[in-house]
Amino acid sequence: MRRSGLARALWAAGATAALSALGVAGAGAAVATPHVRAAGPAGQGTVYVTHVNGPSAPTHPVLDTVTPVRAGTALPAITVGDWPTAIAVTPNGTTAYVTDTGAATPGDTVTPIRTATNKAGRAIKVGRLPSAIAITPNGKTAYVANEIPGTVTPINTVTNKPGKAIKVGGRSPYLLAITPNGKTVYVVNGNSSTVTPIATSTNKAGRAIKVGAGPSAIAITPNGKTVYVVSNDTVTPIRTATNKAGKAITVPDHSIAIAITPNSRTAYVASQTEGTVTPIATATNTAGPAISTGGSPLALAVTPNGKTVYAVNAGALSFYDSTVTPIQTATNKAGALITVGYEAQAIAITPDGQAAYVVNYFDDTVSKIDTATNTVSKTINVGPYPWAIAIAP
């Protein structure tokens, strides 16, 4: 996830002002950002899309559902808990876990979905306002960030039982990332502008690491050496070997999202208000020239082969079409804009890299982009207020 509970509430209320809130609060996934997450071996897989509640219920529906999409067709919606936001899939693709952030019963829970049957299991109780989820590479544990109590709950994915909540020493934890070796979970604490490492072997939290004010996104290089934390106009690199923060890297104002190439050489950072994506060379932690996207980027994804970065540009108003900008990593040149639906705000790429799926919040659709041609090959109606996306093989 890139967004705090406040920003989610503004967005779900249909407020255009939510766009500015995103720059402060930052989410899928992961998300990892768990708001955006693709898992499993090469393949097209099944796409899972969460639906948040519409504004002004009962005029608008209370949805509490997840819609699976297979072979370009939306399947029957799956009922989960109140206000499902973040979603993550186990690496073997057998289970999708959805955070239920709402106050209504059964809110403050995580719902497991068996991907073989698309049936929801018993809700798992976690802390208040669970806003992010990430799963270890071995698939054994899901970690859930609970904003209100300032804790992280580990869930045993074999038994779906929650473990003891972990105090992270910071306020409003709402972003998570796990190292490729599975040894450490890094937790972003929004209100205290810190990052807390948790050792997965003991579930003990280490000393909080100071980062820039208003952290909005986190990513770890695939080689596991460096954690990058995006704040308003800086990116803080943290060496995983020492858990020490390096010198902040200056980027354009209102930076909000980050994605890293599979070879770990380049991190791309999106600035929503500046309309740019900035490449950072991870070997030197220096920023290159900003790349104009022709829109207001708020989400990024990189193809598995590392050749293309896709930047999702939200529409300025709910009745404007959003766009996606493909950027070639070899040249850092932006390609022609791809028009998608209204108010696009999340993206996931299939494990085989052949398709990118974009969630259109105000359009009730998901756009499927053919990455070979950079054209929309299909627009899929998934129902009102789609929010987060994940892909299971």
GIURJO-V709177 format. One record per helix or strand of 3 or more residues. SS is the DSSP state (hx for helix, st for strand). FROM is the first residue (numbers start at 0). LEN is the number of residues. If there is no record, write none. Layout:
((SS;FROM;LEN) (SS;FROM;LEN))
This chain:
((hx;4;8) (hx;17;8) (st;35;3) (st;45;6) (st;64;6) (st;83;6) (st;94;6) (st;108;6) (st;129;6) (st;140;6) (st;150;6) (st;172;6) (st;183;6) (st;193;6) (st;216;4) (st;225;5) (st;233;6) (st;254;6) (st;265;6) (st;275;6) (st;285;7) (st;296;6) (st;307;6) (st;320;8) (st;332;10) (st;343;6) (st;354;6) (st;364;6) (st;374;7) (st;385;7))
